[in-house]
Amino acid sequence: MNATFYRYLQGMLDEEQPVAVATIVEARGSVPREVGAKMIIHPLGRHVGTVGGGCGEADVIRAGLDVVEDGLPRTVHVDLTEDISMDSLGVCGGVMDVFIERWGEAEDGAGRARPT
């Protein structure tokens, strides 16, 4: 991962807004990005990086927003093996697992900062 990614991450954390970081941890078959590819998911839509685009990335973004909200890390299984058709979006022929974790602080229900 290049230094630019981490500069963006630090800048977002300096705003004291928690973000989610998604990382491809396993890939099998043909997938758009390699293991280790990362993406920052910001709750206000300022995403940095990519885990592949299309519907799979949309699933990762939705899960990332949940991670920012509840602080619970999760793994999203992205299956890109469906049959190719005119309606298919981003079919590559492989599967990948994307681990998502929160970075930064968030407030609990009482307005106190809690670590992630």
N, C-alpha and C positions, 0 to 999 in steps of 0.2 A: 504494500500500500504506500502511496507516495505521501510526501510531507504536506502537500496541498490539502488532502483529505483531512488530515489531523489539524491543520490550521483552521479549516472551516468548522470542525468539531469544537475546537477550543473557543472560537468566536461565538458559537451558539451557546456553549456552556457559560461563557462570560456574561451572557444576557440573562443568566439564572433561569432559563427555561429548560426543563428536561427534554431530552430527545431520545429516540430509539436508534440503536445501531444494529443493522441486519448484516449478517455474515454468512456466506455460503460455506457450509461445513462438510457437505458431502454432495457429490455429483456422480451420476451414472448415465452412460450414454451421451448423446449429443445435447448439450445445453449451451445457452448463449454466453455464460460467464464461467470462470474457473473457481475452484475452491479457494477461499480467502477473499474473494471480491466482496466489497462492503458498500453499504448505503446508509446515509443518515436520514432518518425520518423525523421531520420537524412537525409538531402539531399544527403549525400555521401554513404548511404546504411548501416550505423551503427545503426541498430534498436535495441531497448531494450524493453523487455516485449512482450506481445501478446494480441490480442483481439480475438484469436481463430484459426488462421491459415487458410489455403486454399484460395479459391477464394474470400471469404468475406474479409479476411485480406488484400488480394491484392488490393481490391477496396479501403479499408481504407488507405493503403499506397499511392496509386495514388492520392487520395484526399488530404492526408497529404502533399505530395510534392507540390500540388497546394496551400495549405494554407501557406506553407513556402514561396512560391514565391509571392503571392499576399496579404498575411496578413489577409485575410477574413476568419473568422471561418465558419465552416459548419458542418452539421450533415449528416452522411451516413447511409442509411437504408440498413441493410444486411438481406436478406431473405433466410433462409436455409430450406424452405419448399418444394422445388421441388421434383418431383417423384424420387425415388431411381432407378438408372440404373447403368450399367457398366461405363457410362461416368460421373456420378455424383461425384463431389468432395466436401466432407465435408457436406453432408446433415444430419442435426441434427433434423429438424422438427420445429424449432422456428424462430423468427425474433428478431433482436436487432437494436437499434439506437446507433451510435457511434458519439460523439461530438468531433470535432478536432479544436484545437486552436494553434496559433503560440506562442512560447516562445522565447525570445531573441530579438536582434535587427537586422535590415537589412538596407541596404543603399537604398535611393531613387535614382531616375534617375540622380540626380546631384552629387552623391557620398557622400551625407550627411547621417549620421546615423539617422534612424527614430525609435521611440519606437513602440513596438507591442501592 
